Amino acid sequence: MLDEEAERLFQELGGIDRTQRKTSHEDRLADGLLAKEKELDVQRTLLLELTQLLGDYLKDAHLLQDPRIAKDPFIRFLEILSLLSKKSPQDKNIFIRFRGQTPNCGVHEKMDYVIGFGKINLDVDTAHKMTKRLGAGTESLTRGLIKAFEIFSARDVSNLYLKFPKESTKEFDLIRTSLCILSQYKTALESNSPIVIEKDGQKMSLPVIEDERGRPDPNLTLVAGLNRLKQATLRDLITKVNAWMEKSALTPSGNPFVNVYNALFGIPQLQGKLIHPPLEINNVQHLMLDNTYDGTTDEKAPVTKEKLQVTRLAMAISSDSPYREAQVLESVYGNDFTEIDSLRLEHRLESASDLLNCIEEQPEDPGIENEVLDNIEMRLELVRDDIFDKLFVGTQVGRESEEEKTITRRVHEKFYKMITFFKGRSVARKKMRAMIFQDVDFDDQDYETIGKDFDITPREAKELIRLLKGCFDLQGRFLKAGFERNIPEFEKHEKKLFEFLWHYLKETPHRTDRVSFLNSLQLVIARMKEPHKAIQTLIGDFISNPREIDFSDRNAVMLSSILVRKYNKELMHDIEVTPEEVLLVEEGLDRDAAGTASKIIDDHEEDFFEKIKTIHVCLKQALDPGGLDAPPMPLRFLLALEREIYIFLSLVGGSVARSVIISALNEYGVPESEIYRLEKSRVNLLSLLQLLKVVVRARGRLREVKDIVILDKMIQRETDFMGLGKGSQHMDMVGRVMEWAMASKEKIAWDDRRESEKDH
């Protein structure tokens, strides 16, 4: 449930627009997930408002009025921080970074920023989708965000870091003063005039402070203003810290700081002696860390010597442009390569080429070059094959095709070799996919590319292709015996093979072949030493198209349930469903693998919710064939798919799992639900109650005390559930459901008592 403030805000925004629903049916499961989205939309809305206020402050210092004035927008600024902190207590900072892509809704790339707060990543596109979902009257939120990003761009802000204040007047004053300084910073820089701040009725004139290289630095200027340091005093401190940095750079441990500003708050002798600004602008240190995009930057996270050197070189070649610094570092350390398009990839490779050229011109440690090459190659592995097909780069500027007038961008020779490999791999993968259905010829270049991809020799690659061909007959039918015979050889290539087998063989057209393939993959899983990678592949594929359903979805969930367990009886048998007894697994659960799965799901909460809603809407369409839309899959398949999802989520747990299971219980655990009153519900009543039984058992695994009340209410409705159908089978099923509801209720209560005893 939302707190009163969040609910009030949401009602002011007009509520959720349900016009996009594919069905007019009442849907308690979808409503439950929409309620969760509703909570996230409240947080997103608060972030939009906060960002707009930040933009306004950077543009106009006069907005920072006297706090005694009732309409002071700074009061609202603090209210928003407090609300966000309550809604997500573990997240205590916000990170806004320039990305520089062209959003789908047509905004210029200069206004493309990403707001990170916990698991929420918010840009213009996601804001546009949210306001469309919220309905009329909320369009101003997106317009306000674009306006704020325009201000960031005009003020040369490549990244902004905001640390939440503690609930104290002193910390609030630090944020107010920081905003006052930053709002005047660019004007002071351009007009060579001082920044004027007022505190306790006294005015202070503050010059723009330069860093150790003589560059104007907004963060050092903040340090001077918040600590009331004279320019000469701070300049002397900068000189001394810089001398220490240069000296420590010659030691084996090196210098762990990218600049003096970060060293001021990292050197033990100085820690606690200076006020750390709660706001930072263009602090390049944040761009080095792989986890900065979700707003959870760990200021104490270790940074390698090579990464520091790469960052310093990026700063050196960026001509004092914070945008250029961000672009260069994004090309090496960006975490959005899975979603990148060909044009943006070309820009990234150009920036990385500039950096690599600079490295080669200087007598630096060869480890720096390896740092760049390794990071680029690792990220290129994540890029979709079709992006490489559209990519045109060369070692010199020219034209790839006179007919298409395609410009070839110039990249470093070492990157060109990488791109040549990935382009070749795309071609080889197409052939590997096609060989299932037709006779395909592989040449020496194909075998060399496949060998490099699988880290084997071309000769071994040729043998691998032969083995794979042996798993299918001339008509493309899967040969289970041939596959299983080759498993010992396949096992040698675990690092890449599971991903290949899944992505290229999952679309076997015949149902019997899909079942055989599923059971054969279980044998591969039994021998796997790194199940985490397979889990990432399967869940990633499951949510890749959240508004669509594929026959492979059920297999992806079933295999994931196997991967999170240490021992699986079903590995010894050909099965098409996961046995319900796995809901009893405790000691046999692979905690690391389950944790990996839970984190992936929670990190992609919105996509996962959308996928669940899509599946459930299709299920209701299949139960109500007289509706406008025909279901894309048979009813039997959709029932099995939902069942597999509930079993898997109960095994892995997590925030999303709890939300989905409780929403399912609200749908299936109420006898008046429309799910029981649709045209085909009566003839499928046992299957629907079977789903309820799985959901009830899942609640017992997830162990939330508040579920006792929900289970109690359901148990009290046993007579009403009995009235849904007739016959001994129906009565027996309802009885089993109620028995498991009692067992889950008792299990939750017992676990709660045990935890209470531990606390005392």
Secondary structure, 3 states (H helix, E strand, C coil): CCCHHHHHHHHHCCCCCCCCCCCCCCCHHHHHHHHHHHHHHHHHHHHHHHHHHHHHHHHCHHHCCCCCCCCCHHHHHHHHHHHHHHHCCCCCEEEEEECCCCCCCCCCHHHCEEEEECCEEECHHHHHHHHHHHCCCCHHHHHHHHHHHHHHHHCCCCEEEEECCCCCHHHHHHHHHHHHHHHHHHHHHHHCCCEEEEECCEEEEECCCECCCCCECHHHHHHHHHHCCCHHHHHHHHHHHHHHHHHHCCCCCCCCCCCHHHHHCCCCCCCCCCCCCCEEECCHHHHHCCCHHHCCCCCCCCCCHHHHHHHHHHHHCCCCCHHHHHHHHHHHHCCCHHHCCHHHHHHHHHHHHHHHHHHHHCCCCHHHHHHHHHHHHHHHCCCCHHHHHCCCEECCCEEEECCCCEEEEECCHHHHHHHHHHHHHHHHHHHHHHCCCCCCCCCHHHHHHHHHHHCCCHHHHHHHHHHHHCCECCCCCECHHHHHHHHHHHHHHHHHHHHHHHHHHCCCCCHHHHHHHHHHHHHHHHCCCCHHHHHHHHHHHHCCCCCCCCCHHHHHHHHHHHHCECCCHHHHCCCCCCCHHHHHCCCCECHHHHHHHHHHHHHCHHHHHHHHHHHHHHHHHHHCCCCCCCCCCCHHHHHHHHHHHHHHHHHHCCHHHHHHHHHHHHHHCCCCCHHHCCCCCHHHHHHHHHHHHHHHHHHHHHCCCCHHHHHHHHHCCHHHHHCCCCCHHHHHHHHHHHHHHHHHHHHHHHHHHHHHHHHC
